[in-house]
């Protein structure tokens, strides 16, 4: 993949950002309780599930 193709692909991904809603946050709390997920990971997964995401990319500072 060329640099230009990679840039176009990444730009398409950036346009597909989902919002947090009350339902998403309630789902995140359920994930925290049911699966002991962290308070950051649960909303990310809940938003992705609510948006029917096929791919989830998340940056982390942990090695």
Phi and psi in degrees as a GROMACS rama.xvg file:
@    title "Ramachandran Plot"
@    xaxis  label "Phi"
@    yaxis  label "Psi"
@TYPE xy
-76.0259  165.699  UNK-2
-62.6857  -37.5817  UNK-3
-66.447  -41.3759  UNK-4
-65.1996  -41.514  UNK-5
-62.5597  -41.5184  UNK-6
-63.6289  -41.8038  UNK-7
-64.8483  -41.7414  UNK-8
-62.871  -44.7197  UNK-9
-65.0595  -38.8685  UNK-10
-62.777  -38.0659  UNK-11
-63.8606  -40.2948  UNK-12
-62.841  -39.138  UNK-13
-66.1653  -25.6354  UNK-14
-76.5115  -13.845  UNK-15
-102.879  65.9244  UNK-16
-103.821  131.768  UNK-17
-101.431  148.715  UNK-18
-89.1576  156.502  UNK-19
-88.7485  135.111  UNK-20
-125.908  173.792  UNK-21
-60.072  -39.404  UNK-22
-64.8647  -39.0431  UNK-23
-64.6685  -42.503  UNK-24
-68.0755  -35.8737  UNK-25
-65.2287  -40.8451  UNK-26
-63.2702  -36.6656  UNK-27
-64.9621  -40.7113  UNK-28
-63.9886  -38.52  UNK-29
-61.2647  -42.023  UNK-30
-63.1341  -38.5842  UNK-31
-60.4838  -45.9412  UNK-32
-74.937  -49.6258  UNK-33
-71.4269  -35.8861  UNK-34
-120.264  6.17564  UNK-35
54.8884  41.5163  UNK-36
-82.37  156.797  UNK-37
-72.914  163.619  UNK-38
-70.4467  -10.6978  UNK-39
-96.5239  -43.9996  UNK-40
-67.1677  -38.9155  UNK-41
-60.761  -48.7775  UNK-42
-63.8537  -35.4112  UNK-43
-61.7542  -46.9766  UNK-44
-67.5115  -37.037  UNK-45
-66.5056  -43.4022  UNK-46
-63.4162  -43.3336  UNK-47
-61.8753  -42.958  UNK-48
-65.8816  -41.8363  UNK-49
-65.7792  -25.9692  UNK-50
-93.7838  5.43476  UNK-51
54.0575  42.2605  UNK-52
-64.5778  137.889  UNK-53
-94.7905  -18.4365  UNK-54
-144.427  134.374  UNK-55
-123.798  119.553  UNK-56
-111.471  126.12  UNK-57
-136.236  129.137  UNK-58
-84.4108  146.11  UNK-59
-138.157  150.78  UNK-60
-91.8617  -8.00814  UNK-61
-83.6784  138.929  UNK-62
